[in-house]
């Protein structure tokens, strides 16, 4: 049962003497981000105001699609017909081994992303791949159950977990949709493409953790027709998006009966002069030695 109760559970009878004191210790943020240069949202907004649409891809329900987004361009993901959750992968357009790292993004920015938060790549590059610059659901905040939108905690629905829990095979999970889309873009087989499909930004998805059991939950997205998020590409990107088979994810996420809608990906390119002073971020500066002396 999902309850909105925010407090601590009662101590068990066998709790040690220091239990209350241990619980009372104040938390410490693991990765303070004050030392990171903040994104120049004013510059991005001015550039977006001058941008022209250069392309679009419609992702059908229970399918995936890929769209290239060059550094300095904007990607808008929207719900053109009705509530729909999307699972977003990002790859370096020239080198897909550099891809979105949801775990480190979560550690830096929190469980759900908003305007000004960045999507980071994995090791060894660890740099911003994209910055969220607009969000029509920014009003939602946190609800009484602890739910928020645009999460980086869910991994993506996948056929392996589906088989584990139900015993059946399902080919329209977001993992499979992204695998087909990436394989179609690159010309690879499913076996070649699948290892490069990775954990996602769950666009429009409303999620959290239950107060009593700490389990990952979802609830119907607050997104409606016309809602959108926009991302600024910090490097040349290939974006892969799955229109989740769960539709609004109000009941289940791997389903052939949930009402689903398409998602629209649009790319907008500002004139170069609009981004004067902006540079694509370099790869991470760590030397990569890991304390091992060179031979």
ZATI-10613 format. One record per residue (C-alpha): residue in one letter; x negated, z, y negated. Coordinates in nm, 4 decimals. Example, Ala and Ser with C-alpha at 12.3 -4.5 7.8 and 13.67 -1.06 7.14 Angstrom:
BEGIN
(a, (-1.2300, 0.7800, 0.4500)) (s, (-1.3670, 0.7140, 0.1060)) 
***
This chain:
BEGIN
(x, (0.0000, 0.0000, 0.0000)) (x, (-0.1358, -0.0943, -0.3436)) (x, (-0.0952, 0.1853, -0.5967)) (x, (-0.2072, 0.1989, -0.9597)) (x, (-0.3311, 0.5593, -0.9276)) (x, (-0.6674, 0.5767, -1.1121)) (x, (-0.7896, 0.9262, -1.0192)) (x, (-1.0324, 1.0566, -0.7588)) (x, (-0.9069, 1.1359, -0.4101)) (x, (-0.8986, 1.5030, -0.3041)) (x, (-1.2148, 1.6380, -0.1501)) (x, (-1.2073, 1.6676, 0.2308)) (x, (-1.2238, 2.0128, 0.3852)) (x, (-1.5816, 1.9614, 0.5065)) (x, (-1.7175, 1.8603, 0.1631)) (x, (-2.0531, 2.0268, 0.0773)) (x, (-2.0934, 2.2829, -0.1991)) (x, (-2.2375, 2.0279, -0.4419)) (x, (-1.9491, 1.7819, -0.3941)) (x, (-1.7748, 1.8476, -0.7266)) (x, (-2.1036, 1.8365, -0.9172)) (x, (-2.1993, 1.5102, -0.7473)) (x, (-1.8684, 1.3523, -0.8420)) (x, (-1.9060, 1.4684, -1.2003)) (x, (-2.2382, 1.2882, -1.2555)) (x, (-2.1890, 1.0224, -1.5239)) (x, (-2.2469, 0.6612, -1.4164)) (x, (-2.5289, 0.4459, -1.5509)) (x, (-2.4994, 0.0710, -1.6099)) (x, (-2.7332, -0.0963, -1.3594)) (x, (-2.8253, -0.3979, -1.5703)) (x, (-2.7905, -0.3381, -1.9464)) (x, (-2.7709, -0.6803, -2.1123)) (x, (-2.8518, -0.5830, -2.4705)) (x, (-3.1975, -0.7393, -2.4424)) (x, (-3.0537, -1.0797, -2.3488)) (x, (-3.0128, -1.3286, -2.6341)) (x, (-2.6376, -1.3606, -2.6910)) (x, (-2.4746, -1.7024, -2.6752)) (x, (-2.4146, -1.8592, -3.0153)) (x, (-2.0371, -1.8779, -2.9869)) (x, (-1.9989, -1.9902, -3.3478)) (x, (-2.2270, -2.2882, -3.2818)) (x, (-2.0401, -2.3709, -2.9624)) (x, (-1.7056, -2.3524, -3.1420)) (x, (-1.8236, -2.5833, -3.4183)) (x, (-1.9597, -2.8290, -3.1622)) (x, (-1.6370, -2.8165, -2.9612)) (x, (-1.4363, -2.9004, -3.2722)) (x, (-1.6347, -3.2259, -3.3029)) (x, (-1.6344, -3.3133, -2.9334)) (x, (-1.4645, -3.6184, -2.7863)) (x, (-1.3228, -3.6440, -2.4380)) (x, (-1.5493, -3.8476, -2.2091)) (x, (-1.3904, -3.8060, -1.8665)) (x, (-1.1502, -3.6209, -1.6425)) (x, (-1.0822, -3.5472, -1.2780)) (x, (-0.7482, -3.4347, -1.1384)) (x, (-0.7890, -3.2061, -0.8357)) (x, (-0.4792, -3.2346, -0.6131)) (x, (-0.3214, -2.9294, -0.4477)) (x, (-0.5160, -2.8044, -0.1439)) (x, (-0.8021, -3.0430, -0.2263)) (x, (-1.1383, -3.0331, -0.3999)) (x, (-1.3107, -3.2509, -0.6545)) (x, (-1.6446, -3.2849, -0.8318)) (x, (-1.7235, -3.3755, -1.1913)) (x, (-2.0632, -3.4037, -1.3666)) (x, (-2.1037, -3.2154, -1.6927)) (x, (-2.4184, -3.2805, -1.8941)) (x, (-2.6050, -3.0080, -2.0826)) (x, (-2.4345, -2.9568, -2.4173)) (x, (-2.0939, -3.0758, -2.2973)) (x, (-1.7786, -2.8724, -2.2395)) (x, (-1.5732, -2.8476, -1.9218)) (x, (-1.2067, -2.7575, -1.9599)) (x, (-1.0156, -2.6496, -1.6478)) (x, (-0.6414, -2.6337, -1.6978)) (x, (-0.3073, -2.6032, -1.5208)) (x, (-0.1254, -2.9277, -1.6131)) (x, (0.1913, -2.8571, -1.4136)) (x, (0.2160, -2.4878, -1.3247)) (x, (0.0405, -2.1701, -1.2032)) (x, (-0.2601, -2.2521, -0.9877)) (x, (-0.5789, -2.0718, -0.8881)) (x, (-0.9069, -2.2662, -0.8623)) (x, (-1.2389, -2.1914, -0.6921)) (x, (-1.5355, -2.3165, -0.8957)) (x, (-1.8858, -2.3995, -0.7730)) (x, (-2.1684, -2.5095, -1.0035)) (x, (-2.4853, -2.6945, -0.9038)) (x, (-2.7795, -2.8296, -1.1004)) (x, (-2.6900, -3.1982, -1.1176)) (x, (-3.0450, -3.3087, -1.0302)) (x, (-3.1273, -3.0314, -0.7829)) (x, (-2.8299, -2.8722, -0.6031)) (x, (-3.0539, -2.6053, -0.4534)) (x, (-3.0124, -2.4407, -0.7941)) (x, (-2.6562, -2.3152, -0.7830)) (x, (-2.4280, -2.0484, -0.9212)) (x, (-2.5086, -1.6906, -0.8175)) (x, (-2.1856, -1.4912, -0.8358)) (x, (-2.3484, -1.1642, -0.7273)) (x, (-2.5991, -1.1499, -1.0120)) (x, (-2.3382, -1.2781, -1.2575)) (x, (-2.1144, -0.9909, -1.1477)) (x, (-2.3994, -0.7400, -1.1839)) (x, (-2.4729, -0.8599, -1.5380)) (x, (-2.1240, -0.9168, -1.6774)) (x, (-1.8794, -0.7329, -1.4513)) (x, (-1.6255, -0.8236, -1.1877)) (x, (-1.4327, -1.0692, -1.4061)) (x, (-1.5603, -1.3111, -1.6701)) (x, (-1.4413, -1.3644, -2.0260)) (x, (-1.5470, -1.5478, -2.3398)) (x, (-1.9196, -1.5020, -2.4024)) (x, (-2.0036, -1.4278, -2.0392)) (x, (-2.2382, -1.6607, -1.8552)) (x, (-2.2590, -1.8059, -1.5067)) (x, (-2.6140, -1.7546, -1.3777)) (x, (-2.8092, -1.9497, -1.1185)) (x, (-2.9817, -1.7918, -0.8192)) (x, (-3.3469, -1.7201, -0.7514)) (x, (-3.6040, -1.8401, -0.8426)) (x, (-3.4507, -2.0074, -1.1518)) (x, (-3.2093, -1.7264, -1.2572)) (x, (-3.0940, -1.8759, -1.5872)) (x, (-2.7597, -1.9443, -1.7558)) (x, (-2.5856, -2.2475, -1.6088)) (x, (-2.2697, -2.2246, -1.8200)) (x, (-2.1087, -2.0019, -2.0810)) (x, (-1.7364, -1.9311, -2.1054)) (x, (-1.6314, -2.0349, -2.4548)) (x, (-1.2502, -2.0314, -2.4416)) (x, (-0.9842, -1.8615, -2.2310)) (x, (-0.6114, -1.8866, -2.2901)) (x, (-0.5650, -1.5798, -2.0644)) (x, (-0.7933, -1.3566, -2.2673)) (x, (-0.4854, -1.1552, -2.3660)) (x, (-0.4336, -1.0283, -2.0088)) (x, (-0.7048, -0.7635, -2.0071)) (x, (-0.6611, -0.5086, -1.7276)) (x, (-0.3213, -0.4207, -1.5805)) (x, (-0.1922, -0.0968, -1.4288)) (x, (-0.3251, -0.1888, -1.0842)) (x, (-0.6746, -0.2638, -1.2157)) (x, (-0.6140, -0.6383, -1.1945)) (x, (-0.8036, -0.8822, -1.4165)) (x, (-0.8393, -1.2608, -1.4227)) (x, (-1.1315, -1.4999, -1.3473)) (x, (-1.3137, -1.2956, -1.0831)) (x, (-1.6610, -1.3183, -0.9365)) (x, (-1.5892, -1.0775, -0.6503)) (x, (-1.3907, -1.2910, -0.4071)) (x, (-1.6093, -1.5237, -0.2052)) (x, (-1.3564, -1.8153, -0.1587)) (x, (-1.1016, -1.8485, 0.1201)) (x, (-1.2688, -1.9994, 0.4240)) (x, (-1.1770, -2.1229, 0.7732)) (x, (-1.4106, -1.8793, 0.9490)) (x, (-1.2440, -1.5655, 0.8152)) (x, (-0.9058, -1.7306, 0.8665)) (x, (-0.9928, -1.7930, 1.2316)) (x, (-1.1267, -1.4395, 1.2700)) (x, (-0.8050, -1.2843, 1.1395)) (x, (-0.5446, -1.5283, 1.2742)) (x, (-0.7099, -1.7113, 1.5638)) (x, (-0.6158, -2.0499, 1.4179)) (x, (-0.8031, -2.3318, 1.2464)) (x, (-0.7112, -2.4208, 0.8895)) (x, (-0.8801, -2.7138, 0.7134)) (x, (-0.7570, -2.6659, 0.3541)) (x, (-0.9326, -2.3412, 0.2672)) (x, (-1.1299, -2.3545, -0.0569)) (x, (-1.4590, -2.3484, 0.1335)) (x, (-1.3569, -2.6591, 0.3263)) (x, (-1.2171, -2.8281, 0.0149)) (x, (-1.5459, -2.7723, -0.1677)) (x, (-1.7449, -2.8900, 0.1342)) (x, (-1.5472, -3.2156, 0.1499)) (x, (-1.5770, -3.2689, -0.2241)) (x, (-1.9520, -3.2051, -0.2315)) (x, (-2.0098, -3.4162, 0.0779)) (x, (-1.8100, -3.6983, -0.0781)) (x, (-2.0103, -3.6806, -0.4001)) (x, (-2.3520, -3.6671, -0.2344)) (x, (-2.2805, -3.8891, 0.0665)) (x, (-2.3831, -3.6083, 0.3009)) (x, (-2.2209, -3.5046, 0.6254)) (x, (-2.0185, -3.1841, 0.6403)) (x, (-2.3052, -3.0142, 0.8231)) (x, (-2.5477, -3.1114, 0.5455)) (x, (-2.3167, -3.0256, 0.2574)) (x, (-2.1725, -2.6961, 0.3785)) (x, (-2.4873, -2.4806, 0.3325)) (x, (-2.4880, -2.5674, -0.0388)) (x, (-2.1294, -2.4514, -0.0918)) (x, (-2.1452, -2.1001, -0.2312)) (x, (-1.9516, -1.8070, -0.3733)) (x, (-1.7293, -1.8988, -0.6630)) (x, (-1.5782, -1.8149, -0.9960)) (x, (-1.2107, -1.7704, -0.9071)) (x, (-1.0581, -1.9392, -1.2093)) (x, (-0.7150, -1.7984, -1.3110)) (x, (-0.7081, -1.5666, -1.0068)) (x, (-0.5854, -1.2110, -1.0761)) (x, (-0.7660, -0.9580, -0.8584)) (x, (-0.9069, -0.6082, -0.8333)) (x, (-0.9691, -0.3229, -0.5919)) (x, (-0.7058, -0.0797, -0.4691)) (x, (-0.7376, 0.2732, -0.6029)) (x, (-0.6768, 0.4374, -0.2660)) (x, (-0.8720, 0.2271, -0.0130)) (x, (-1.1005, 0.0223, -0.2391)) (x, (-0.9798, -0.3034, -0.0817)) (x, (-0.9951, -0.6360, -0.2602)) (x, (-0.6462, -0.7383, -0.3717)) (x, (-0.4863, -1.0381, -0.5390)) (x, (-0.1613, -1.0828, -0.7258)) (x, (0.0179, -1.3792, -0.8789)) (x, (-0.1861, -1.5336, -1.1577)) (x, (-0.0453, -1.4950, -1.5087)) (x, (-0.1469, -1.8570, -1.5776)) (x, (0.1304, -2.0981, -1.6696)) (x, (0.1478, -2.4690, -1.7403)) (x, (-0.1076, -2.5485, -2.0096)) (x, (-0.3330, -2.2475, -1.9595)) (x, (-0.7057, -2.3200, -1.9534)) (x, (-1.0632, -2.1976, -1.9595)) (x, (-1.3567, -2.3806, -2.1139)) (x, (-1.7225, -2.3652, -2.0151)) (x, (-2.0245, -2.4888, -2.2103)) (x, (-2.2845, -2.6519, -1.9859)) (x, (-2.6240, -2.4945, -2.0516)) (x, (-2.7936, -2.7375, -1.8094)) (x, (-2.6902, -3.0636, -1.6427)) (x, (-2.4219, -2.9571, -1.3956)) (x, (-2.2156, -3.0819, -1.1079)) (x, (-1.8942, -2.8795, -1.1049)) (x, (-1.6964, -2.8550, -0.7825)) (x, (-1.3411, -2.7225, -0.7979)) (x, (-1.0859, -2.6431, -0.5254)) (x, (-0.7148, -2.6135, -0.5989)) (x, (-0.6526, -2.3108, -0.3761)) (x, (-0.3961, -2.3576, -0.0969)) (x, (-0.2475, -2.0233, -0.2003)) (x, (-0.1184, -2.1711, -0.5257)) (x, (-0.0773, -1.8770, -0.7629)) (x, (-0.2152, -1.6459, -0.4891)) (x, (0.0799, -1.4125, -0.5244)) (x, (0.1311, -1.3837, -0.1473)) (x, (-0.1464, -1.5527, 0.0539)) (x, (-0.4444, -1.7773, -0.0071)) (x, (-0.4614, -2.0002, 0.3026)) (x, (-0.1152, -2.1498, 0.3250)) (x, (0.0712, -2.4743, 0.3755)) (x, (0.3946, -2.3284, 0.2380)) (x, (0.2854, -2.1730, -0.0941)) (x, (0.3857, -2.3755, -0.3988)) (x, (0.0708, -2.5453, -0.5255)) (x, (-0.0099, -2.7495, -0.8354)) (x, (-0.3016, -2.9727, -0.9339)) (x, (-0.5843, -2.8650, -1.1612)) (x, (-0.7251, -3.0814, -1.4386)) (x, (-1.0953, -3.0985, -1.5230)) (x, (-1.1791, -3.2573, -1.8591)) (x, (-1.5243, -3.3146, -2.0074)) (x, (-1.5807, -3.3127, -2.3838)) (x, (-1.9062, -3.4250, -2.5495)) (x, (-2.0000, -3.3252, -2.9052)) (x, (-2.2336, -3.5410, -3.1177)) (x, (-2.5994, -3.4360, -3.0786)) (x, (-2.6187, -3.3207, -3.4405)) (x, (-2.3480, -3.0619, -3.3703)) (x, (-2.5847, -2.8713, -3.1416)) (x, (-2.8875, -2.8715, -3.3709)) (x, (-3.1050, -2.5714, -3.2853)) (x, (-2.9624, -2.5280, -2.9354)) (x, (-3.1883, -2.5813, -2.6340)) (x, (-3.1153, -2.5815, -2.2630)) (x, (-3.2520, -2.2569, -2.1160)) (x, (-3.5797, -2.2745, -1.9206)) (x, (-3.6097, -2.1471, -1.5663)) (x, (-3.6856, -1.7783, -1.5190)) (x, (-4.0349, -1.6742, -1.6262)) (x, (-4.1220, -1.4542, -1.3280)) (x, (-4.4518, -1.5688, -1.1703)) (x, (-4.3135, -1.5758, -0.8169)) (x, (-4.6084, -1.3963, -0.6563)) (x, (-4.4067, -1.0975, -0.5248)) (x, (-4.7252, -0.8955, -0.5310)) (x, (-4.9020, -1.1224, -0.2805)) (x, (-5.2465, -1.2305, -0.3921)) (x, (-5.3174, -1.6025, -0.3896)) (x, (-5.5450, -1.7111, -0.1001)) 
***
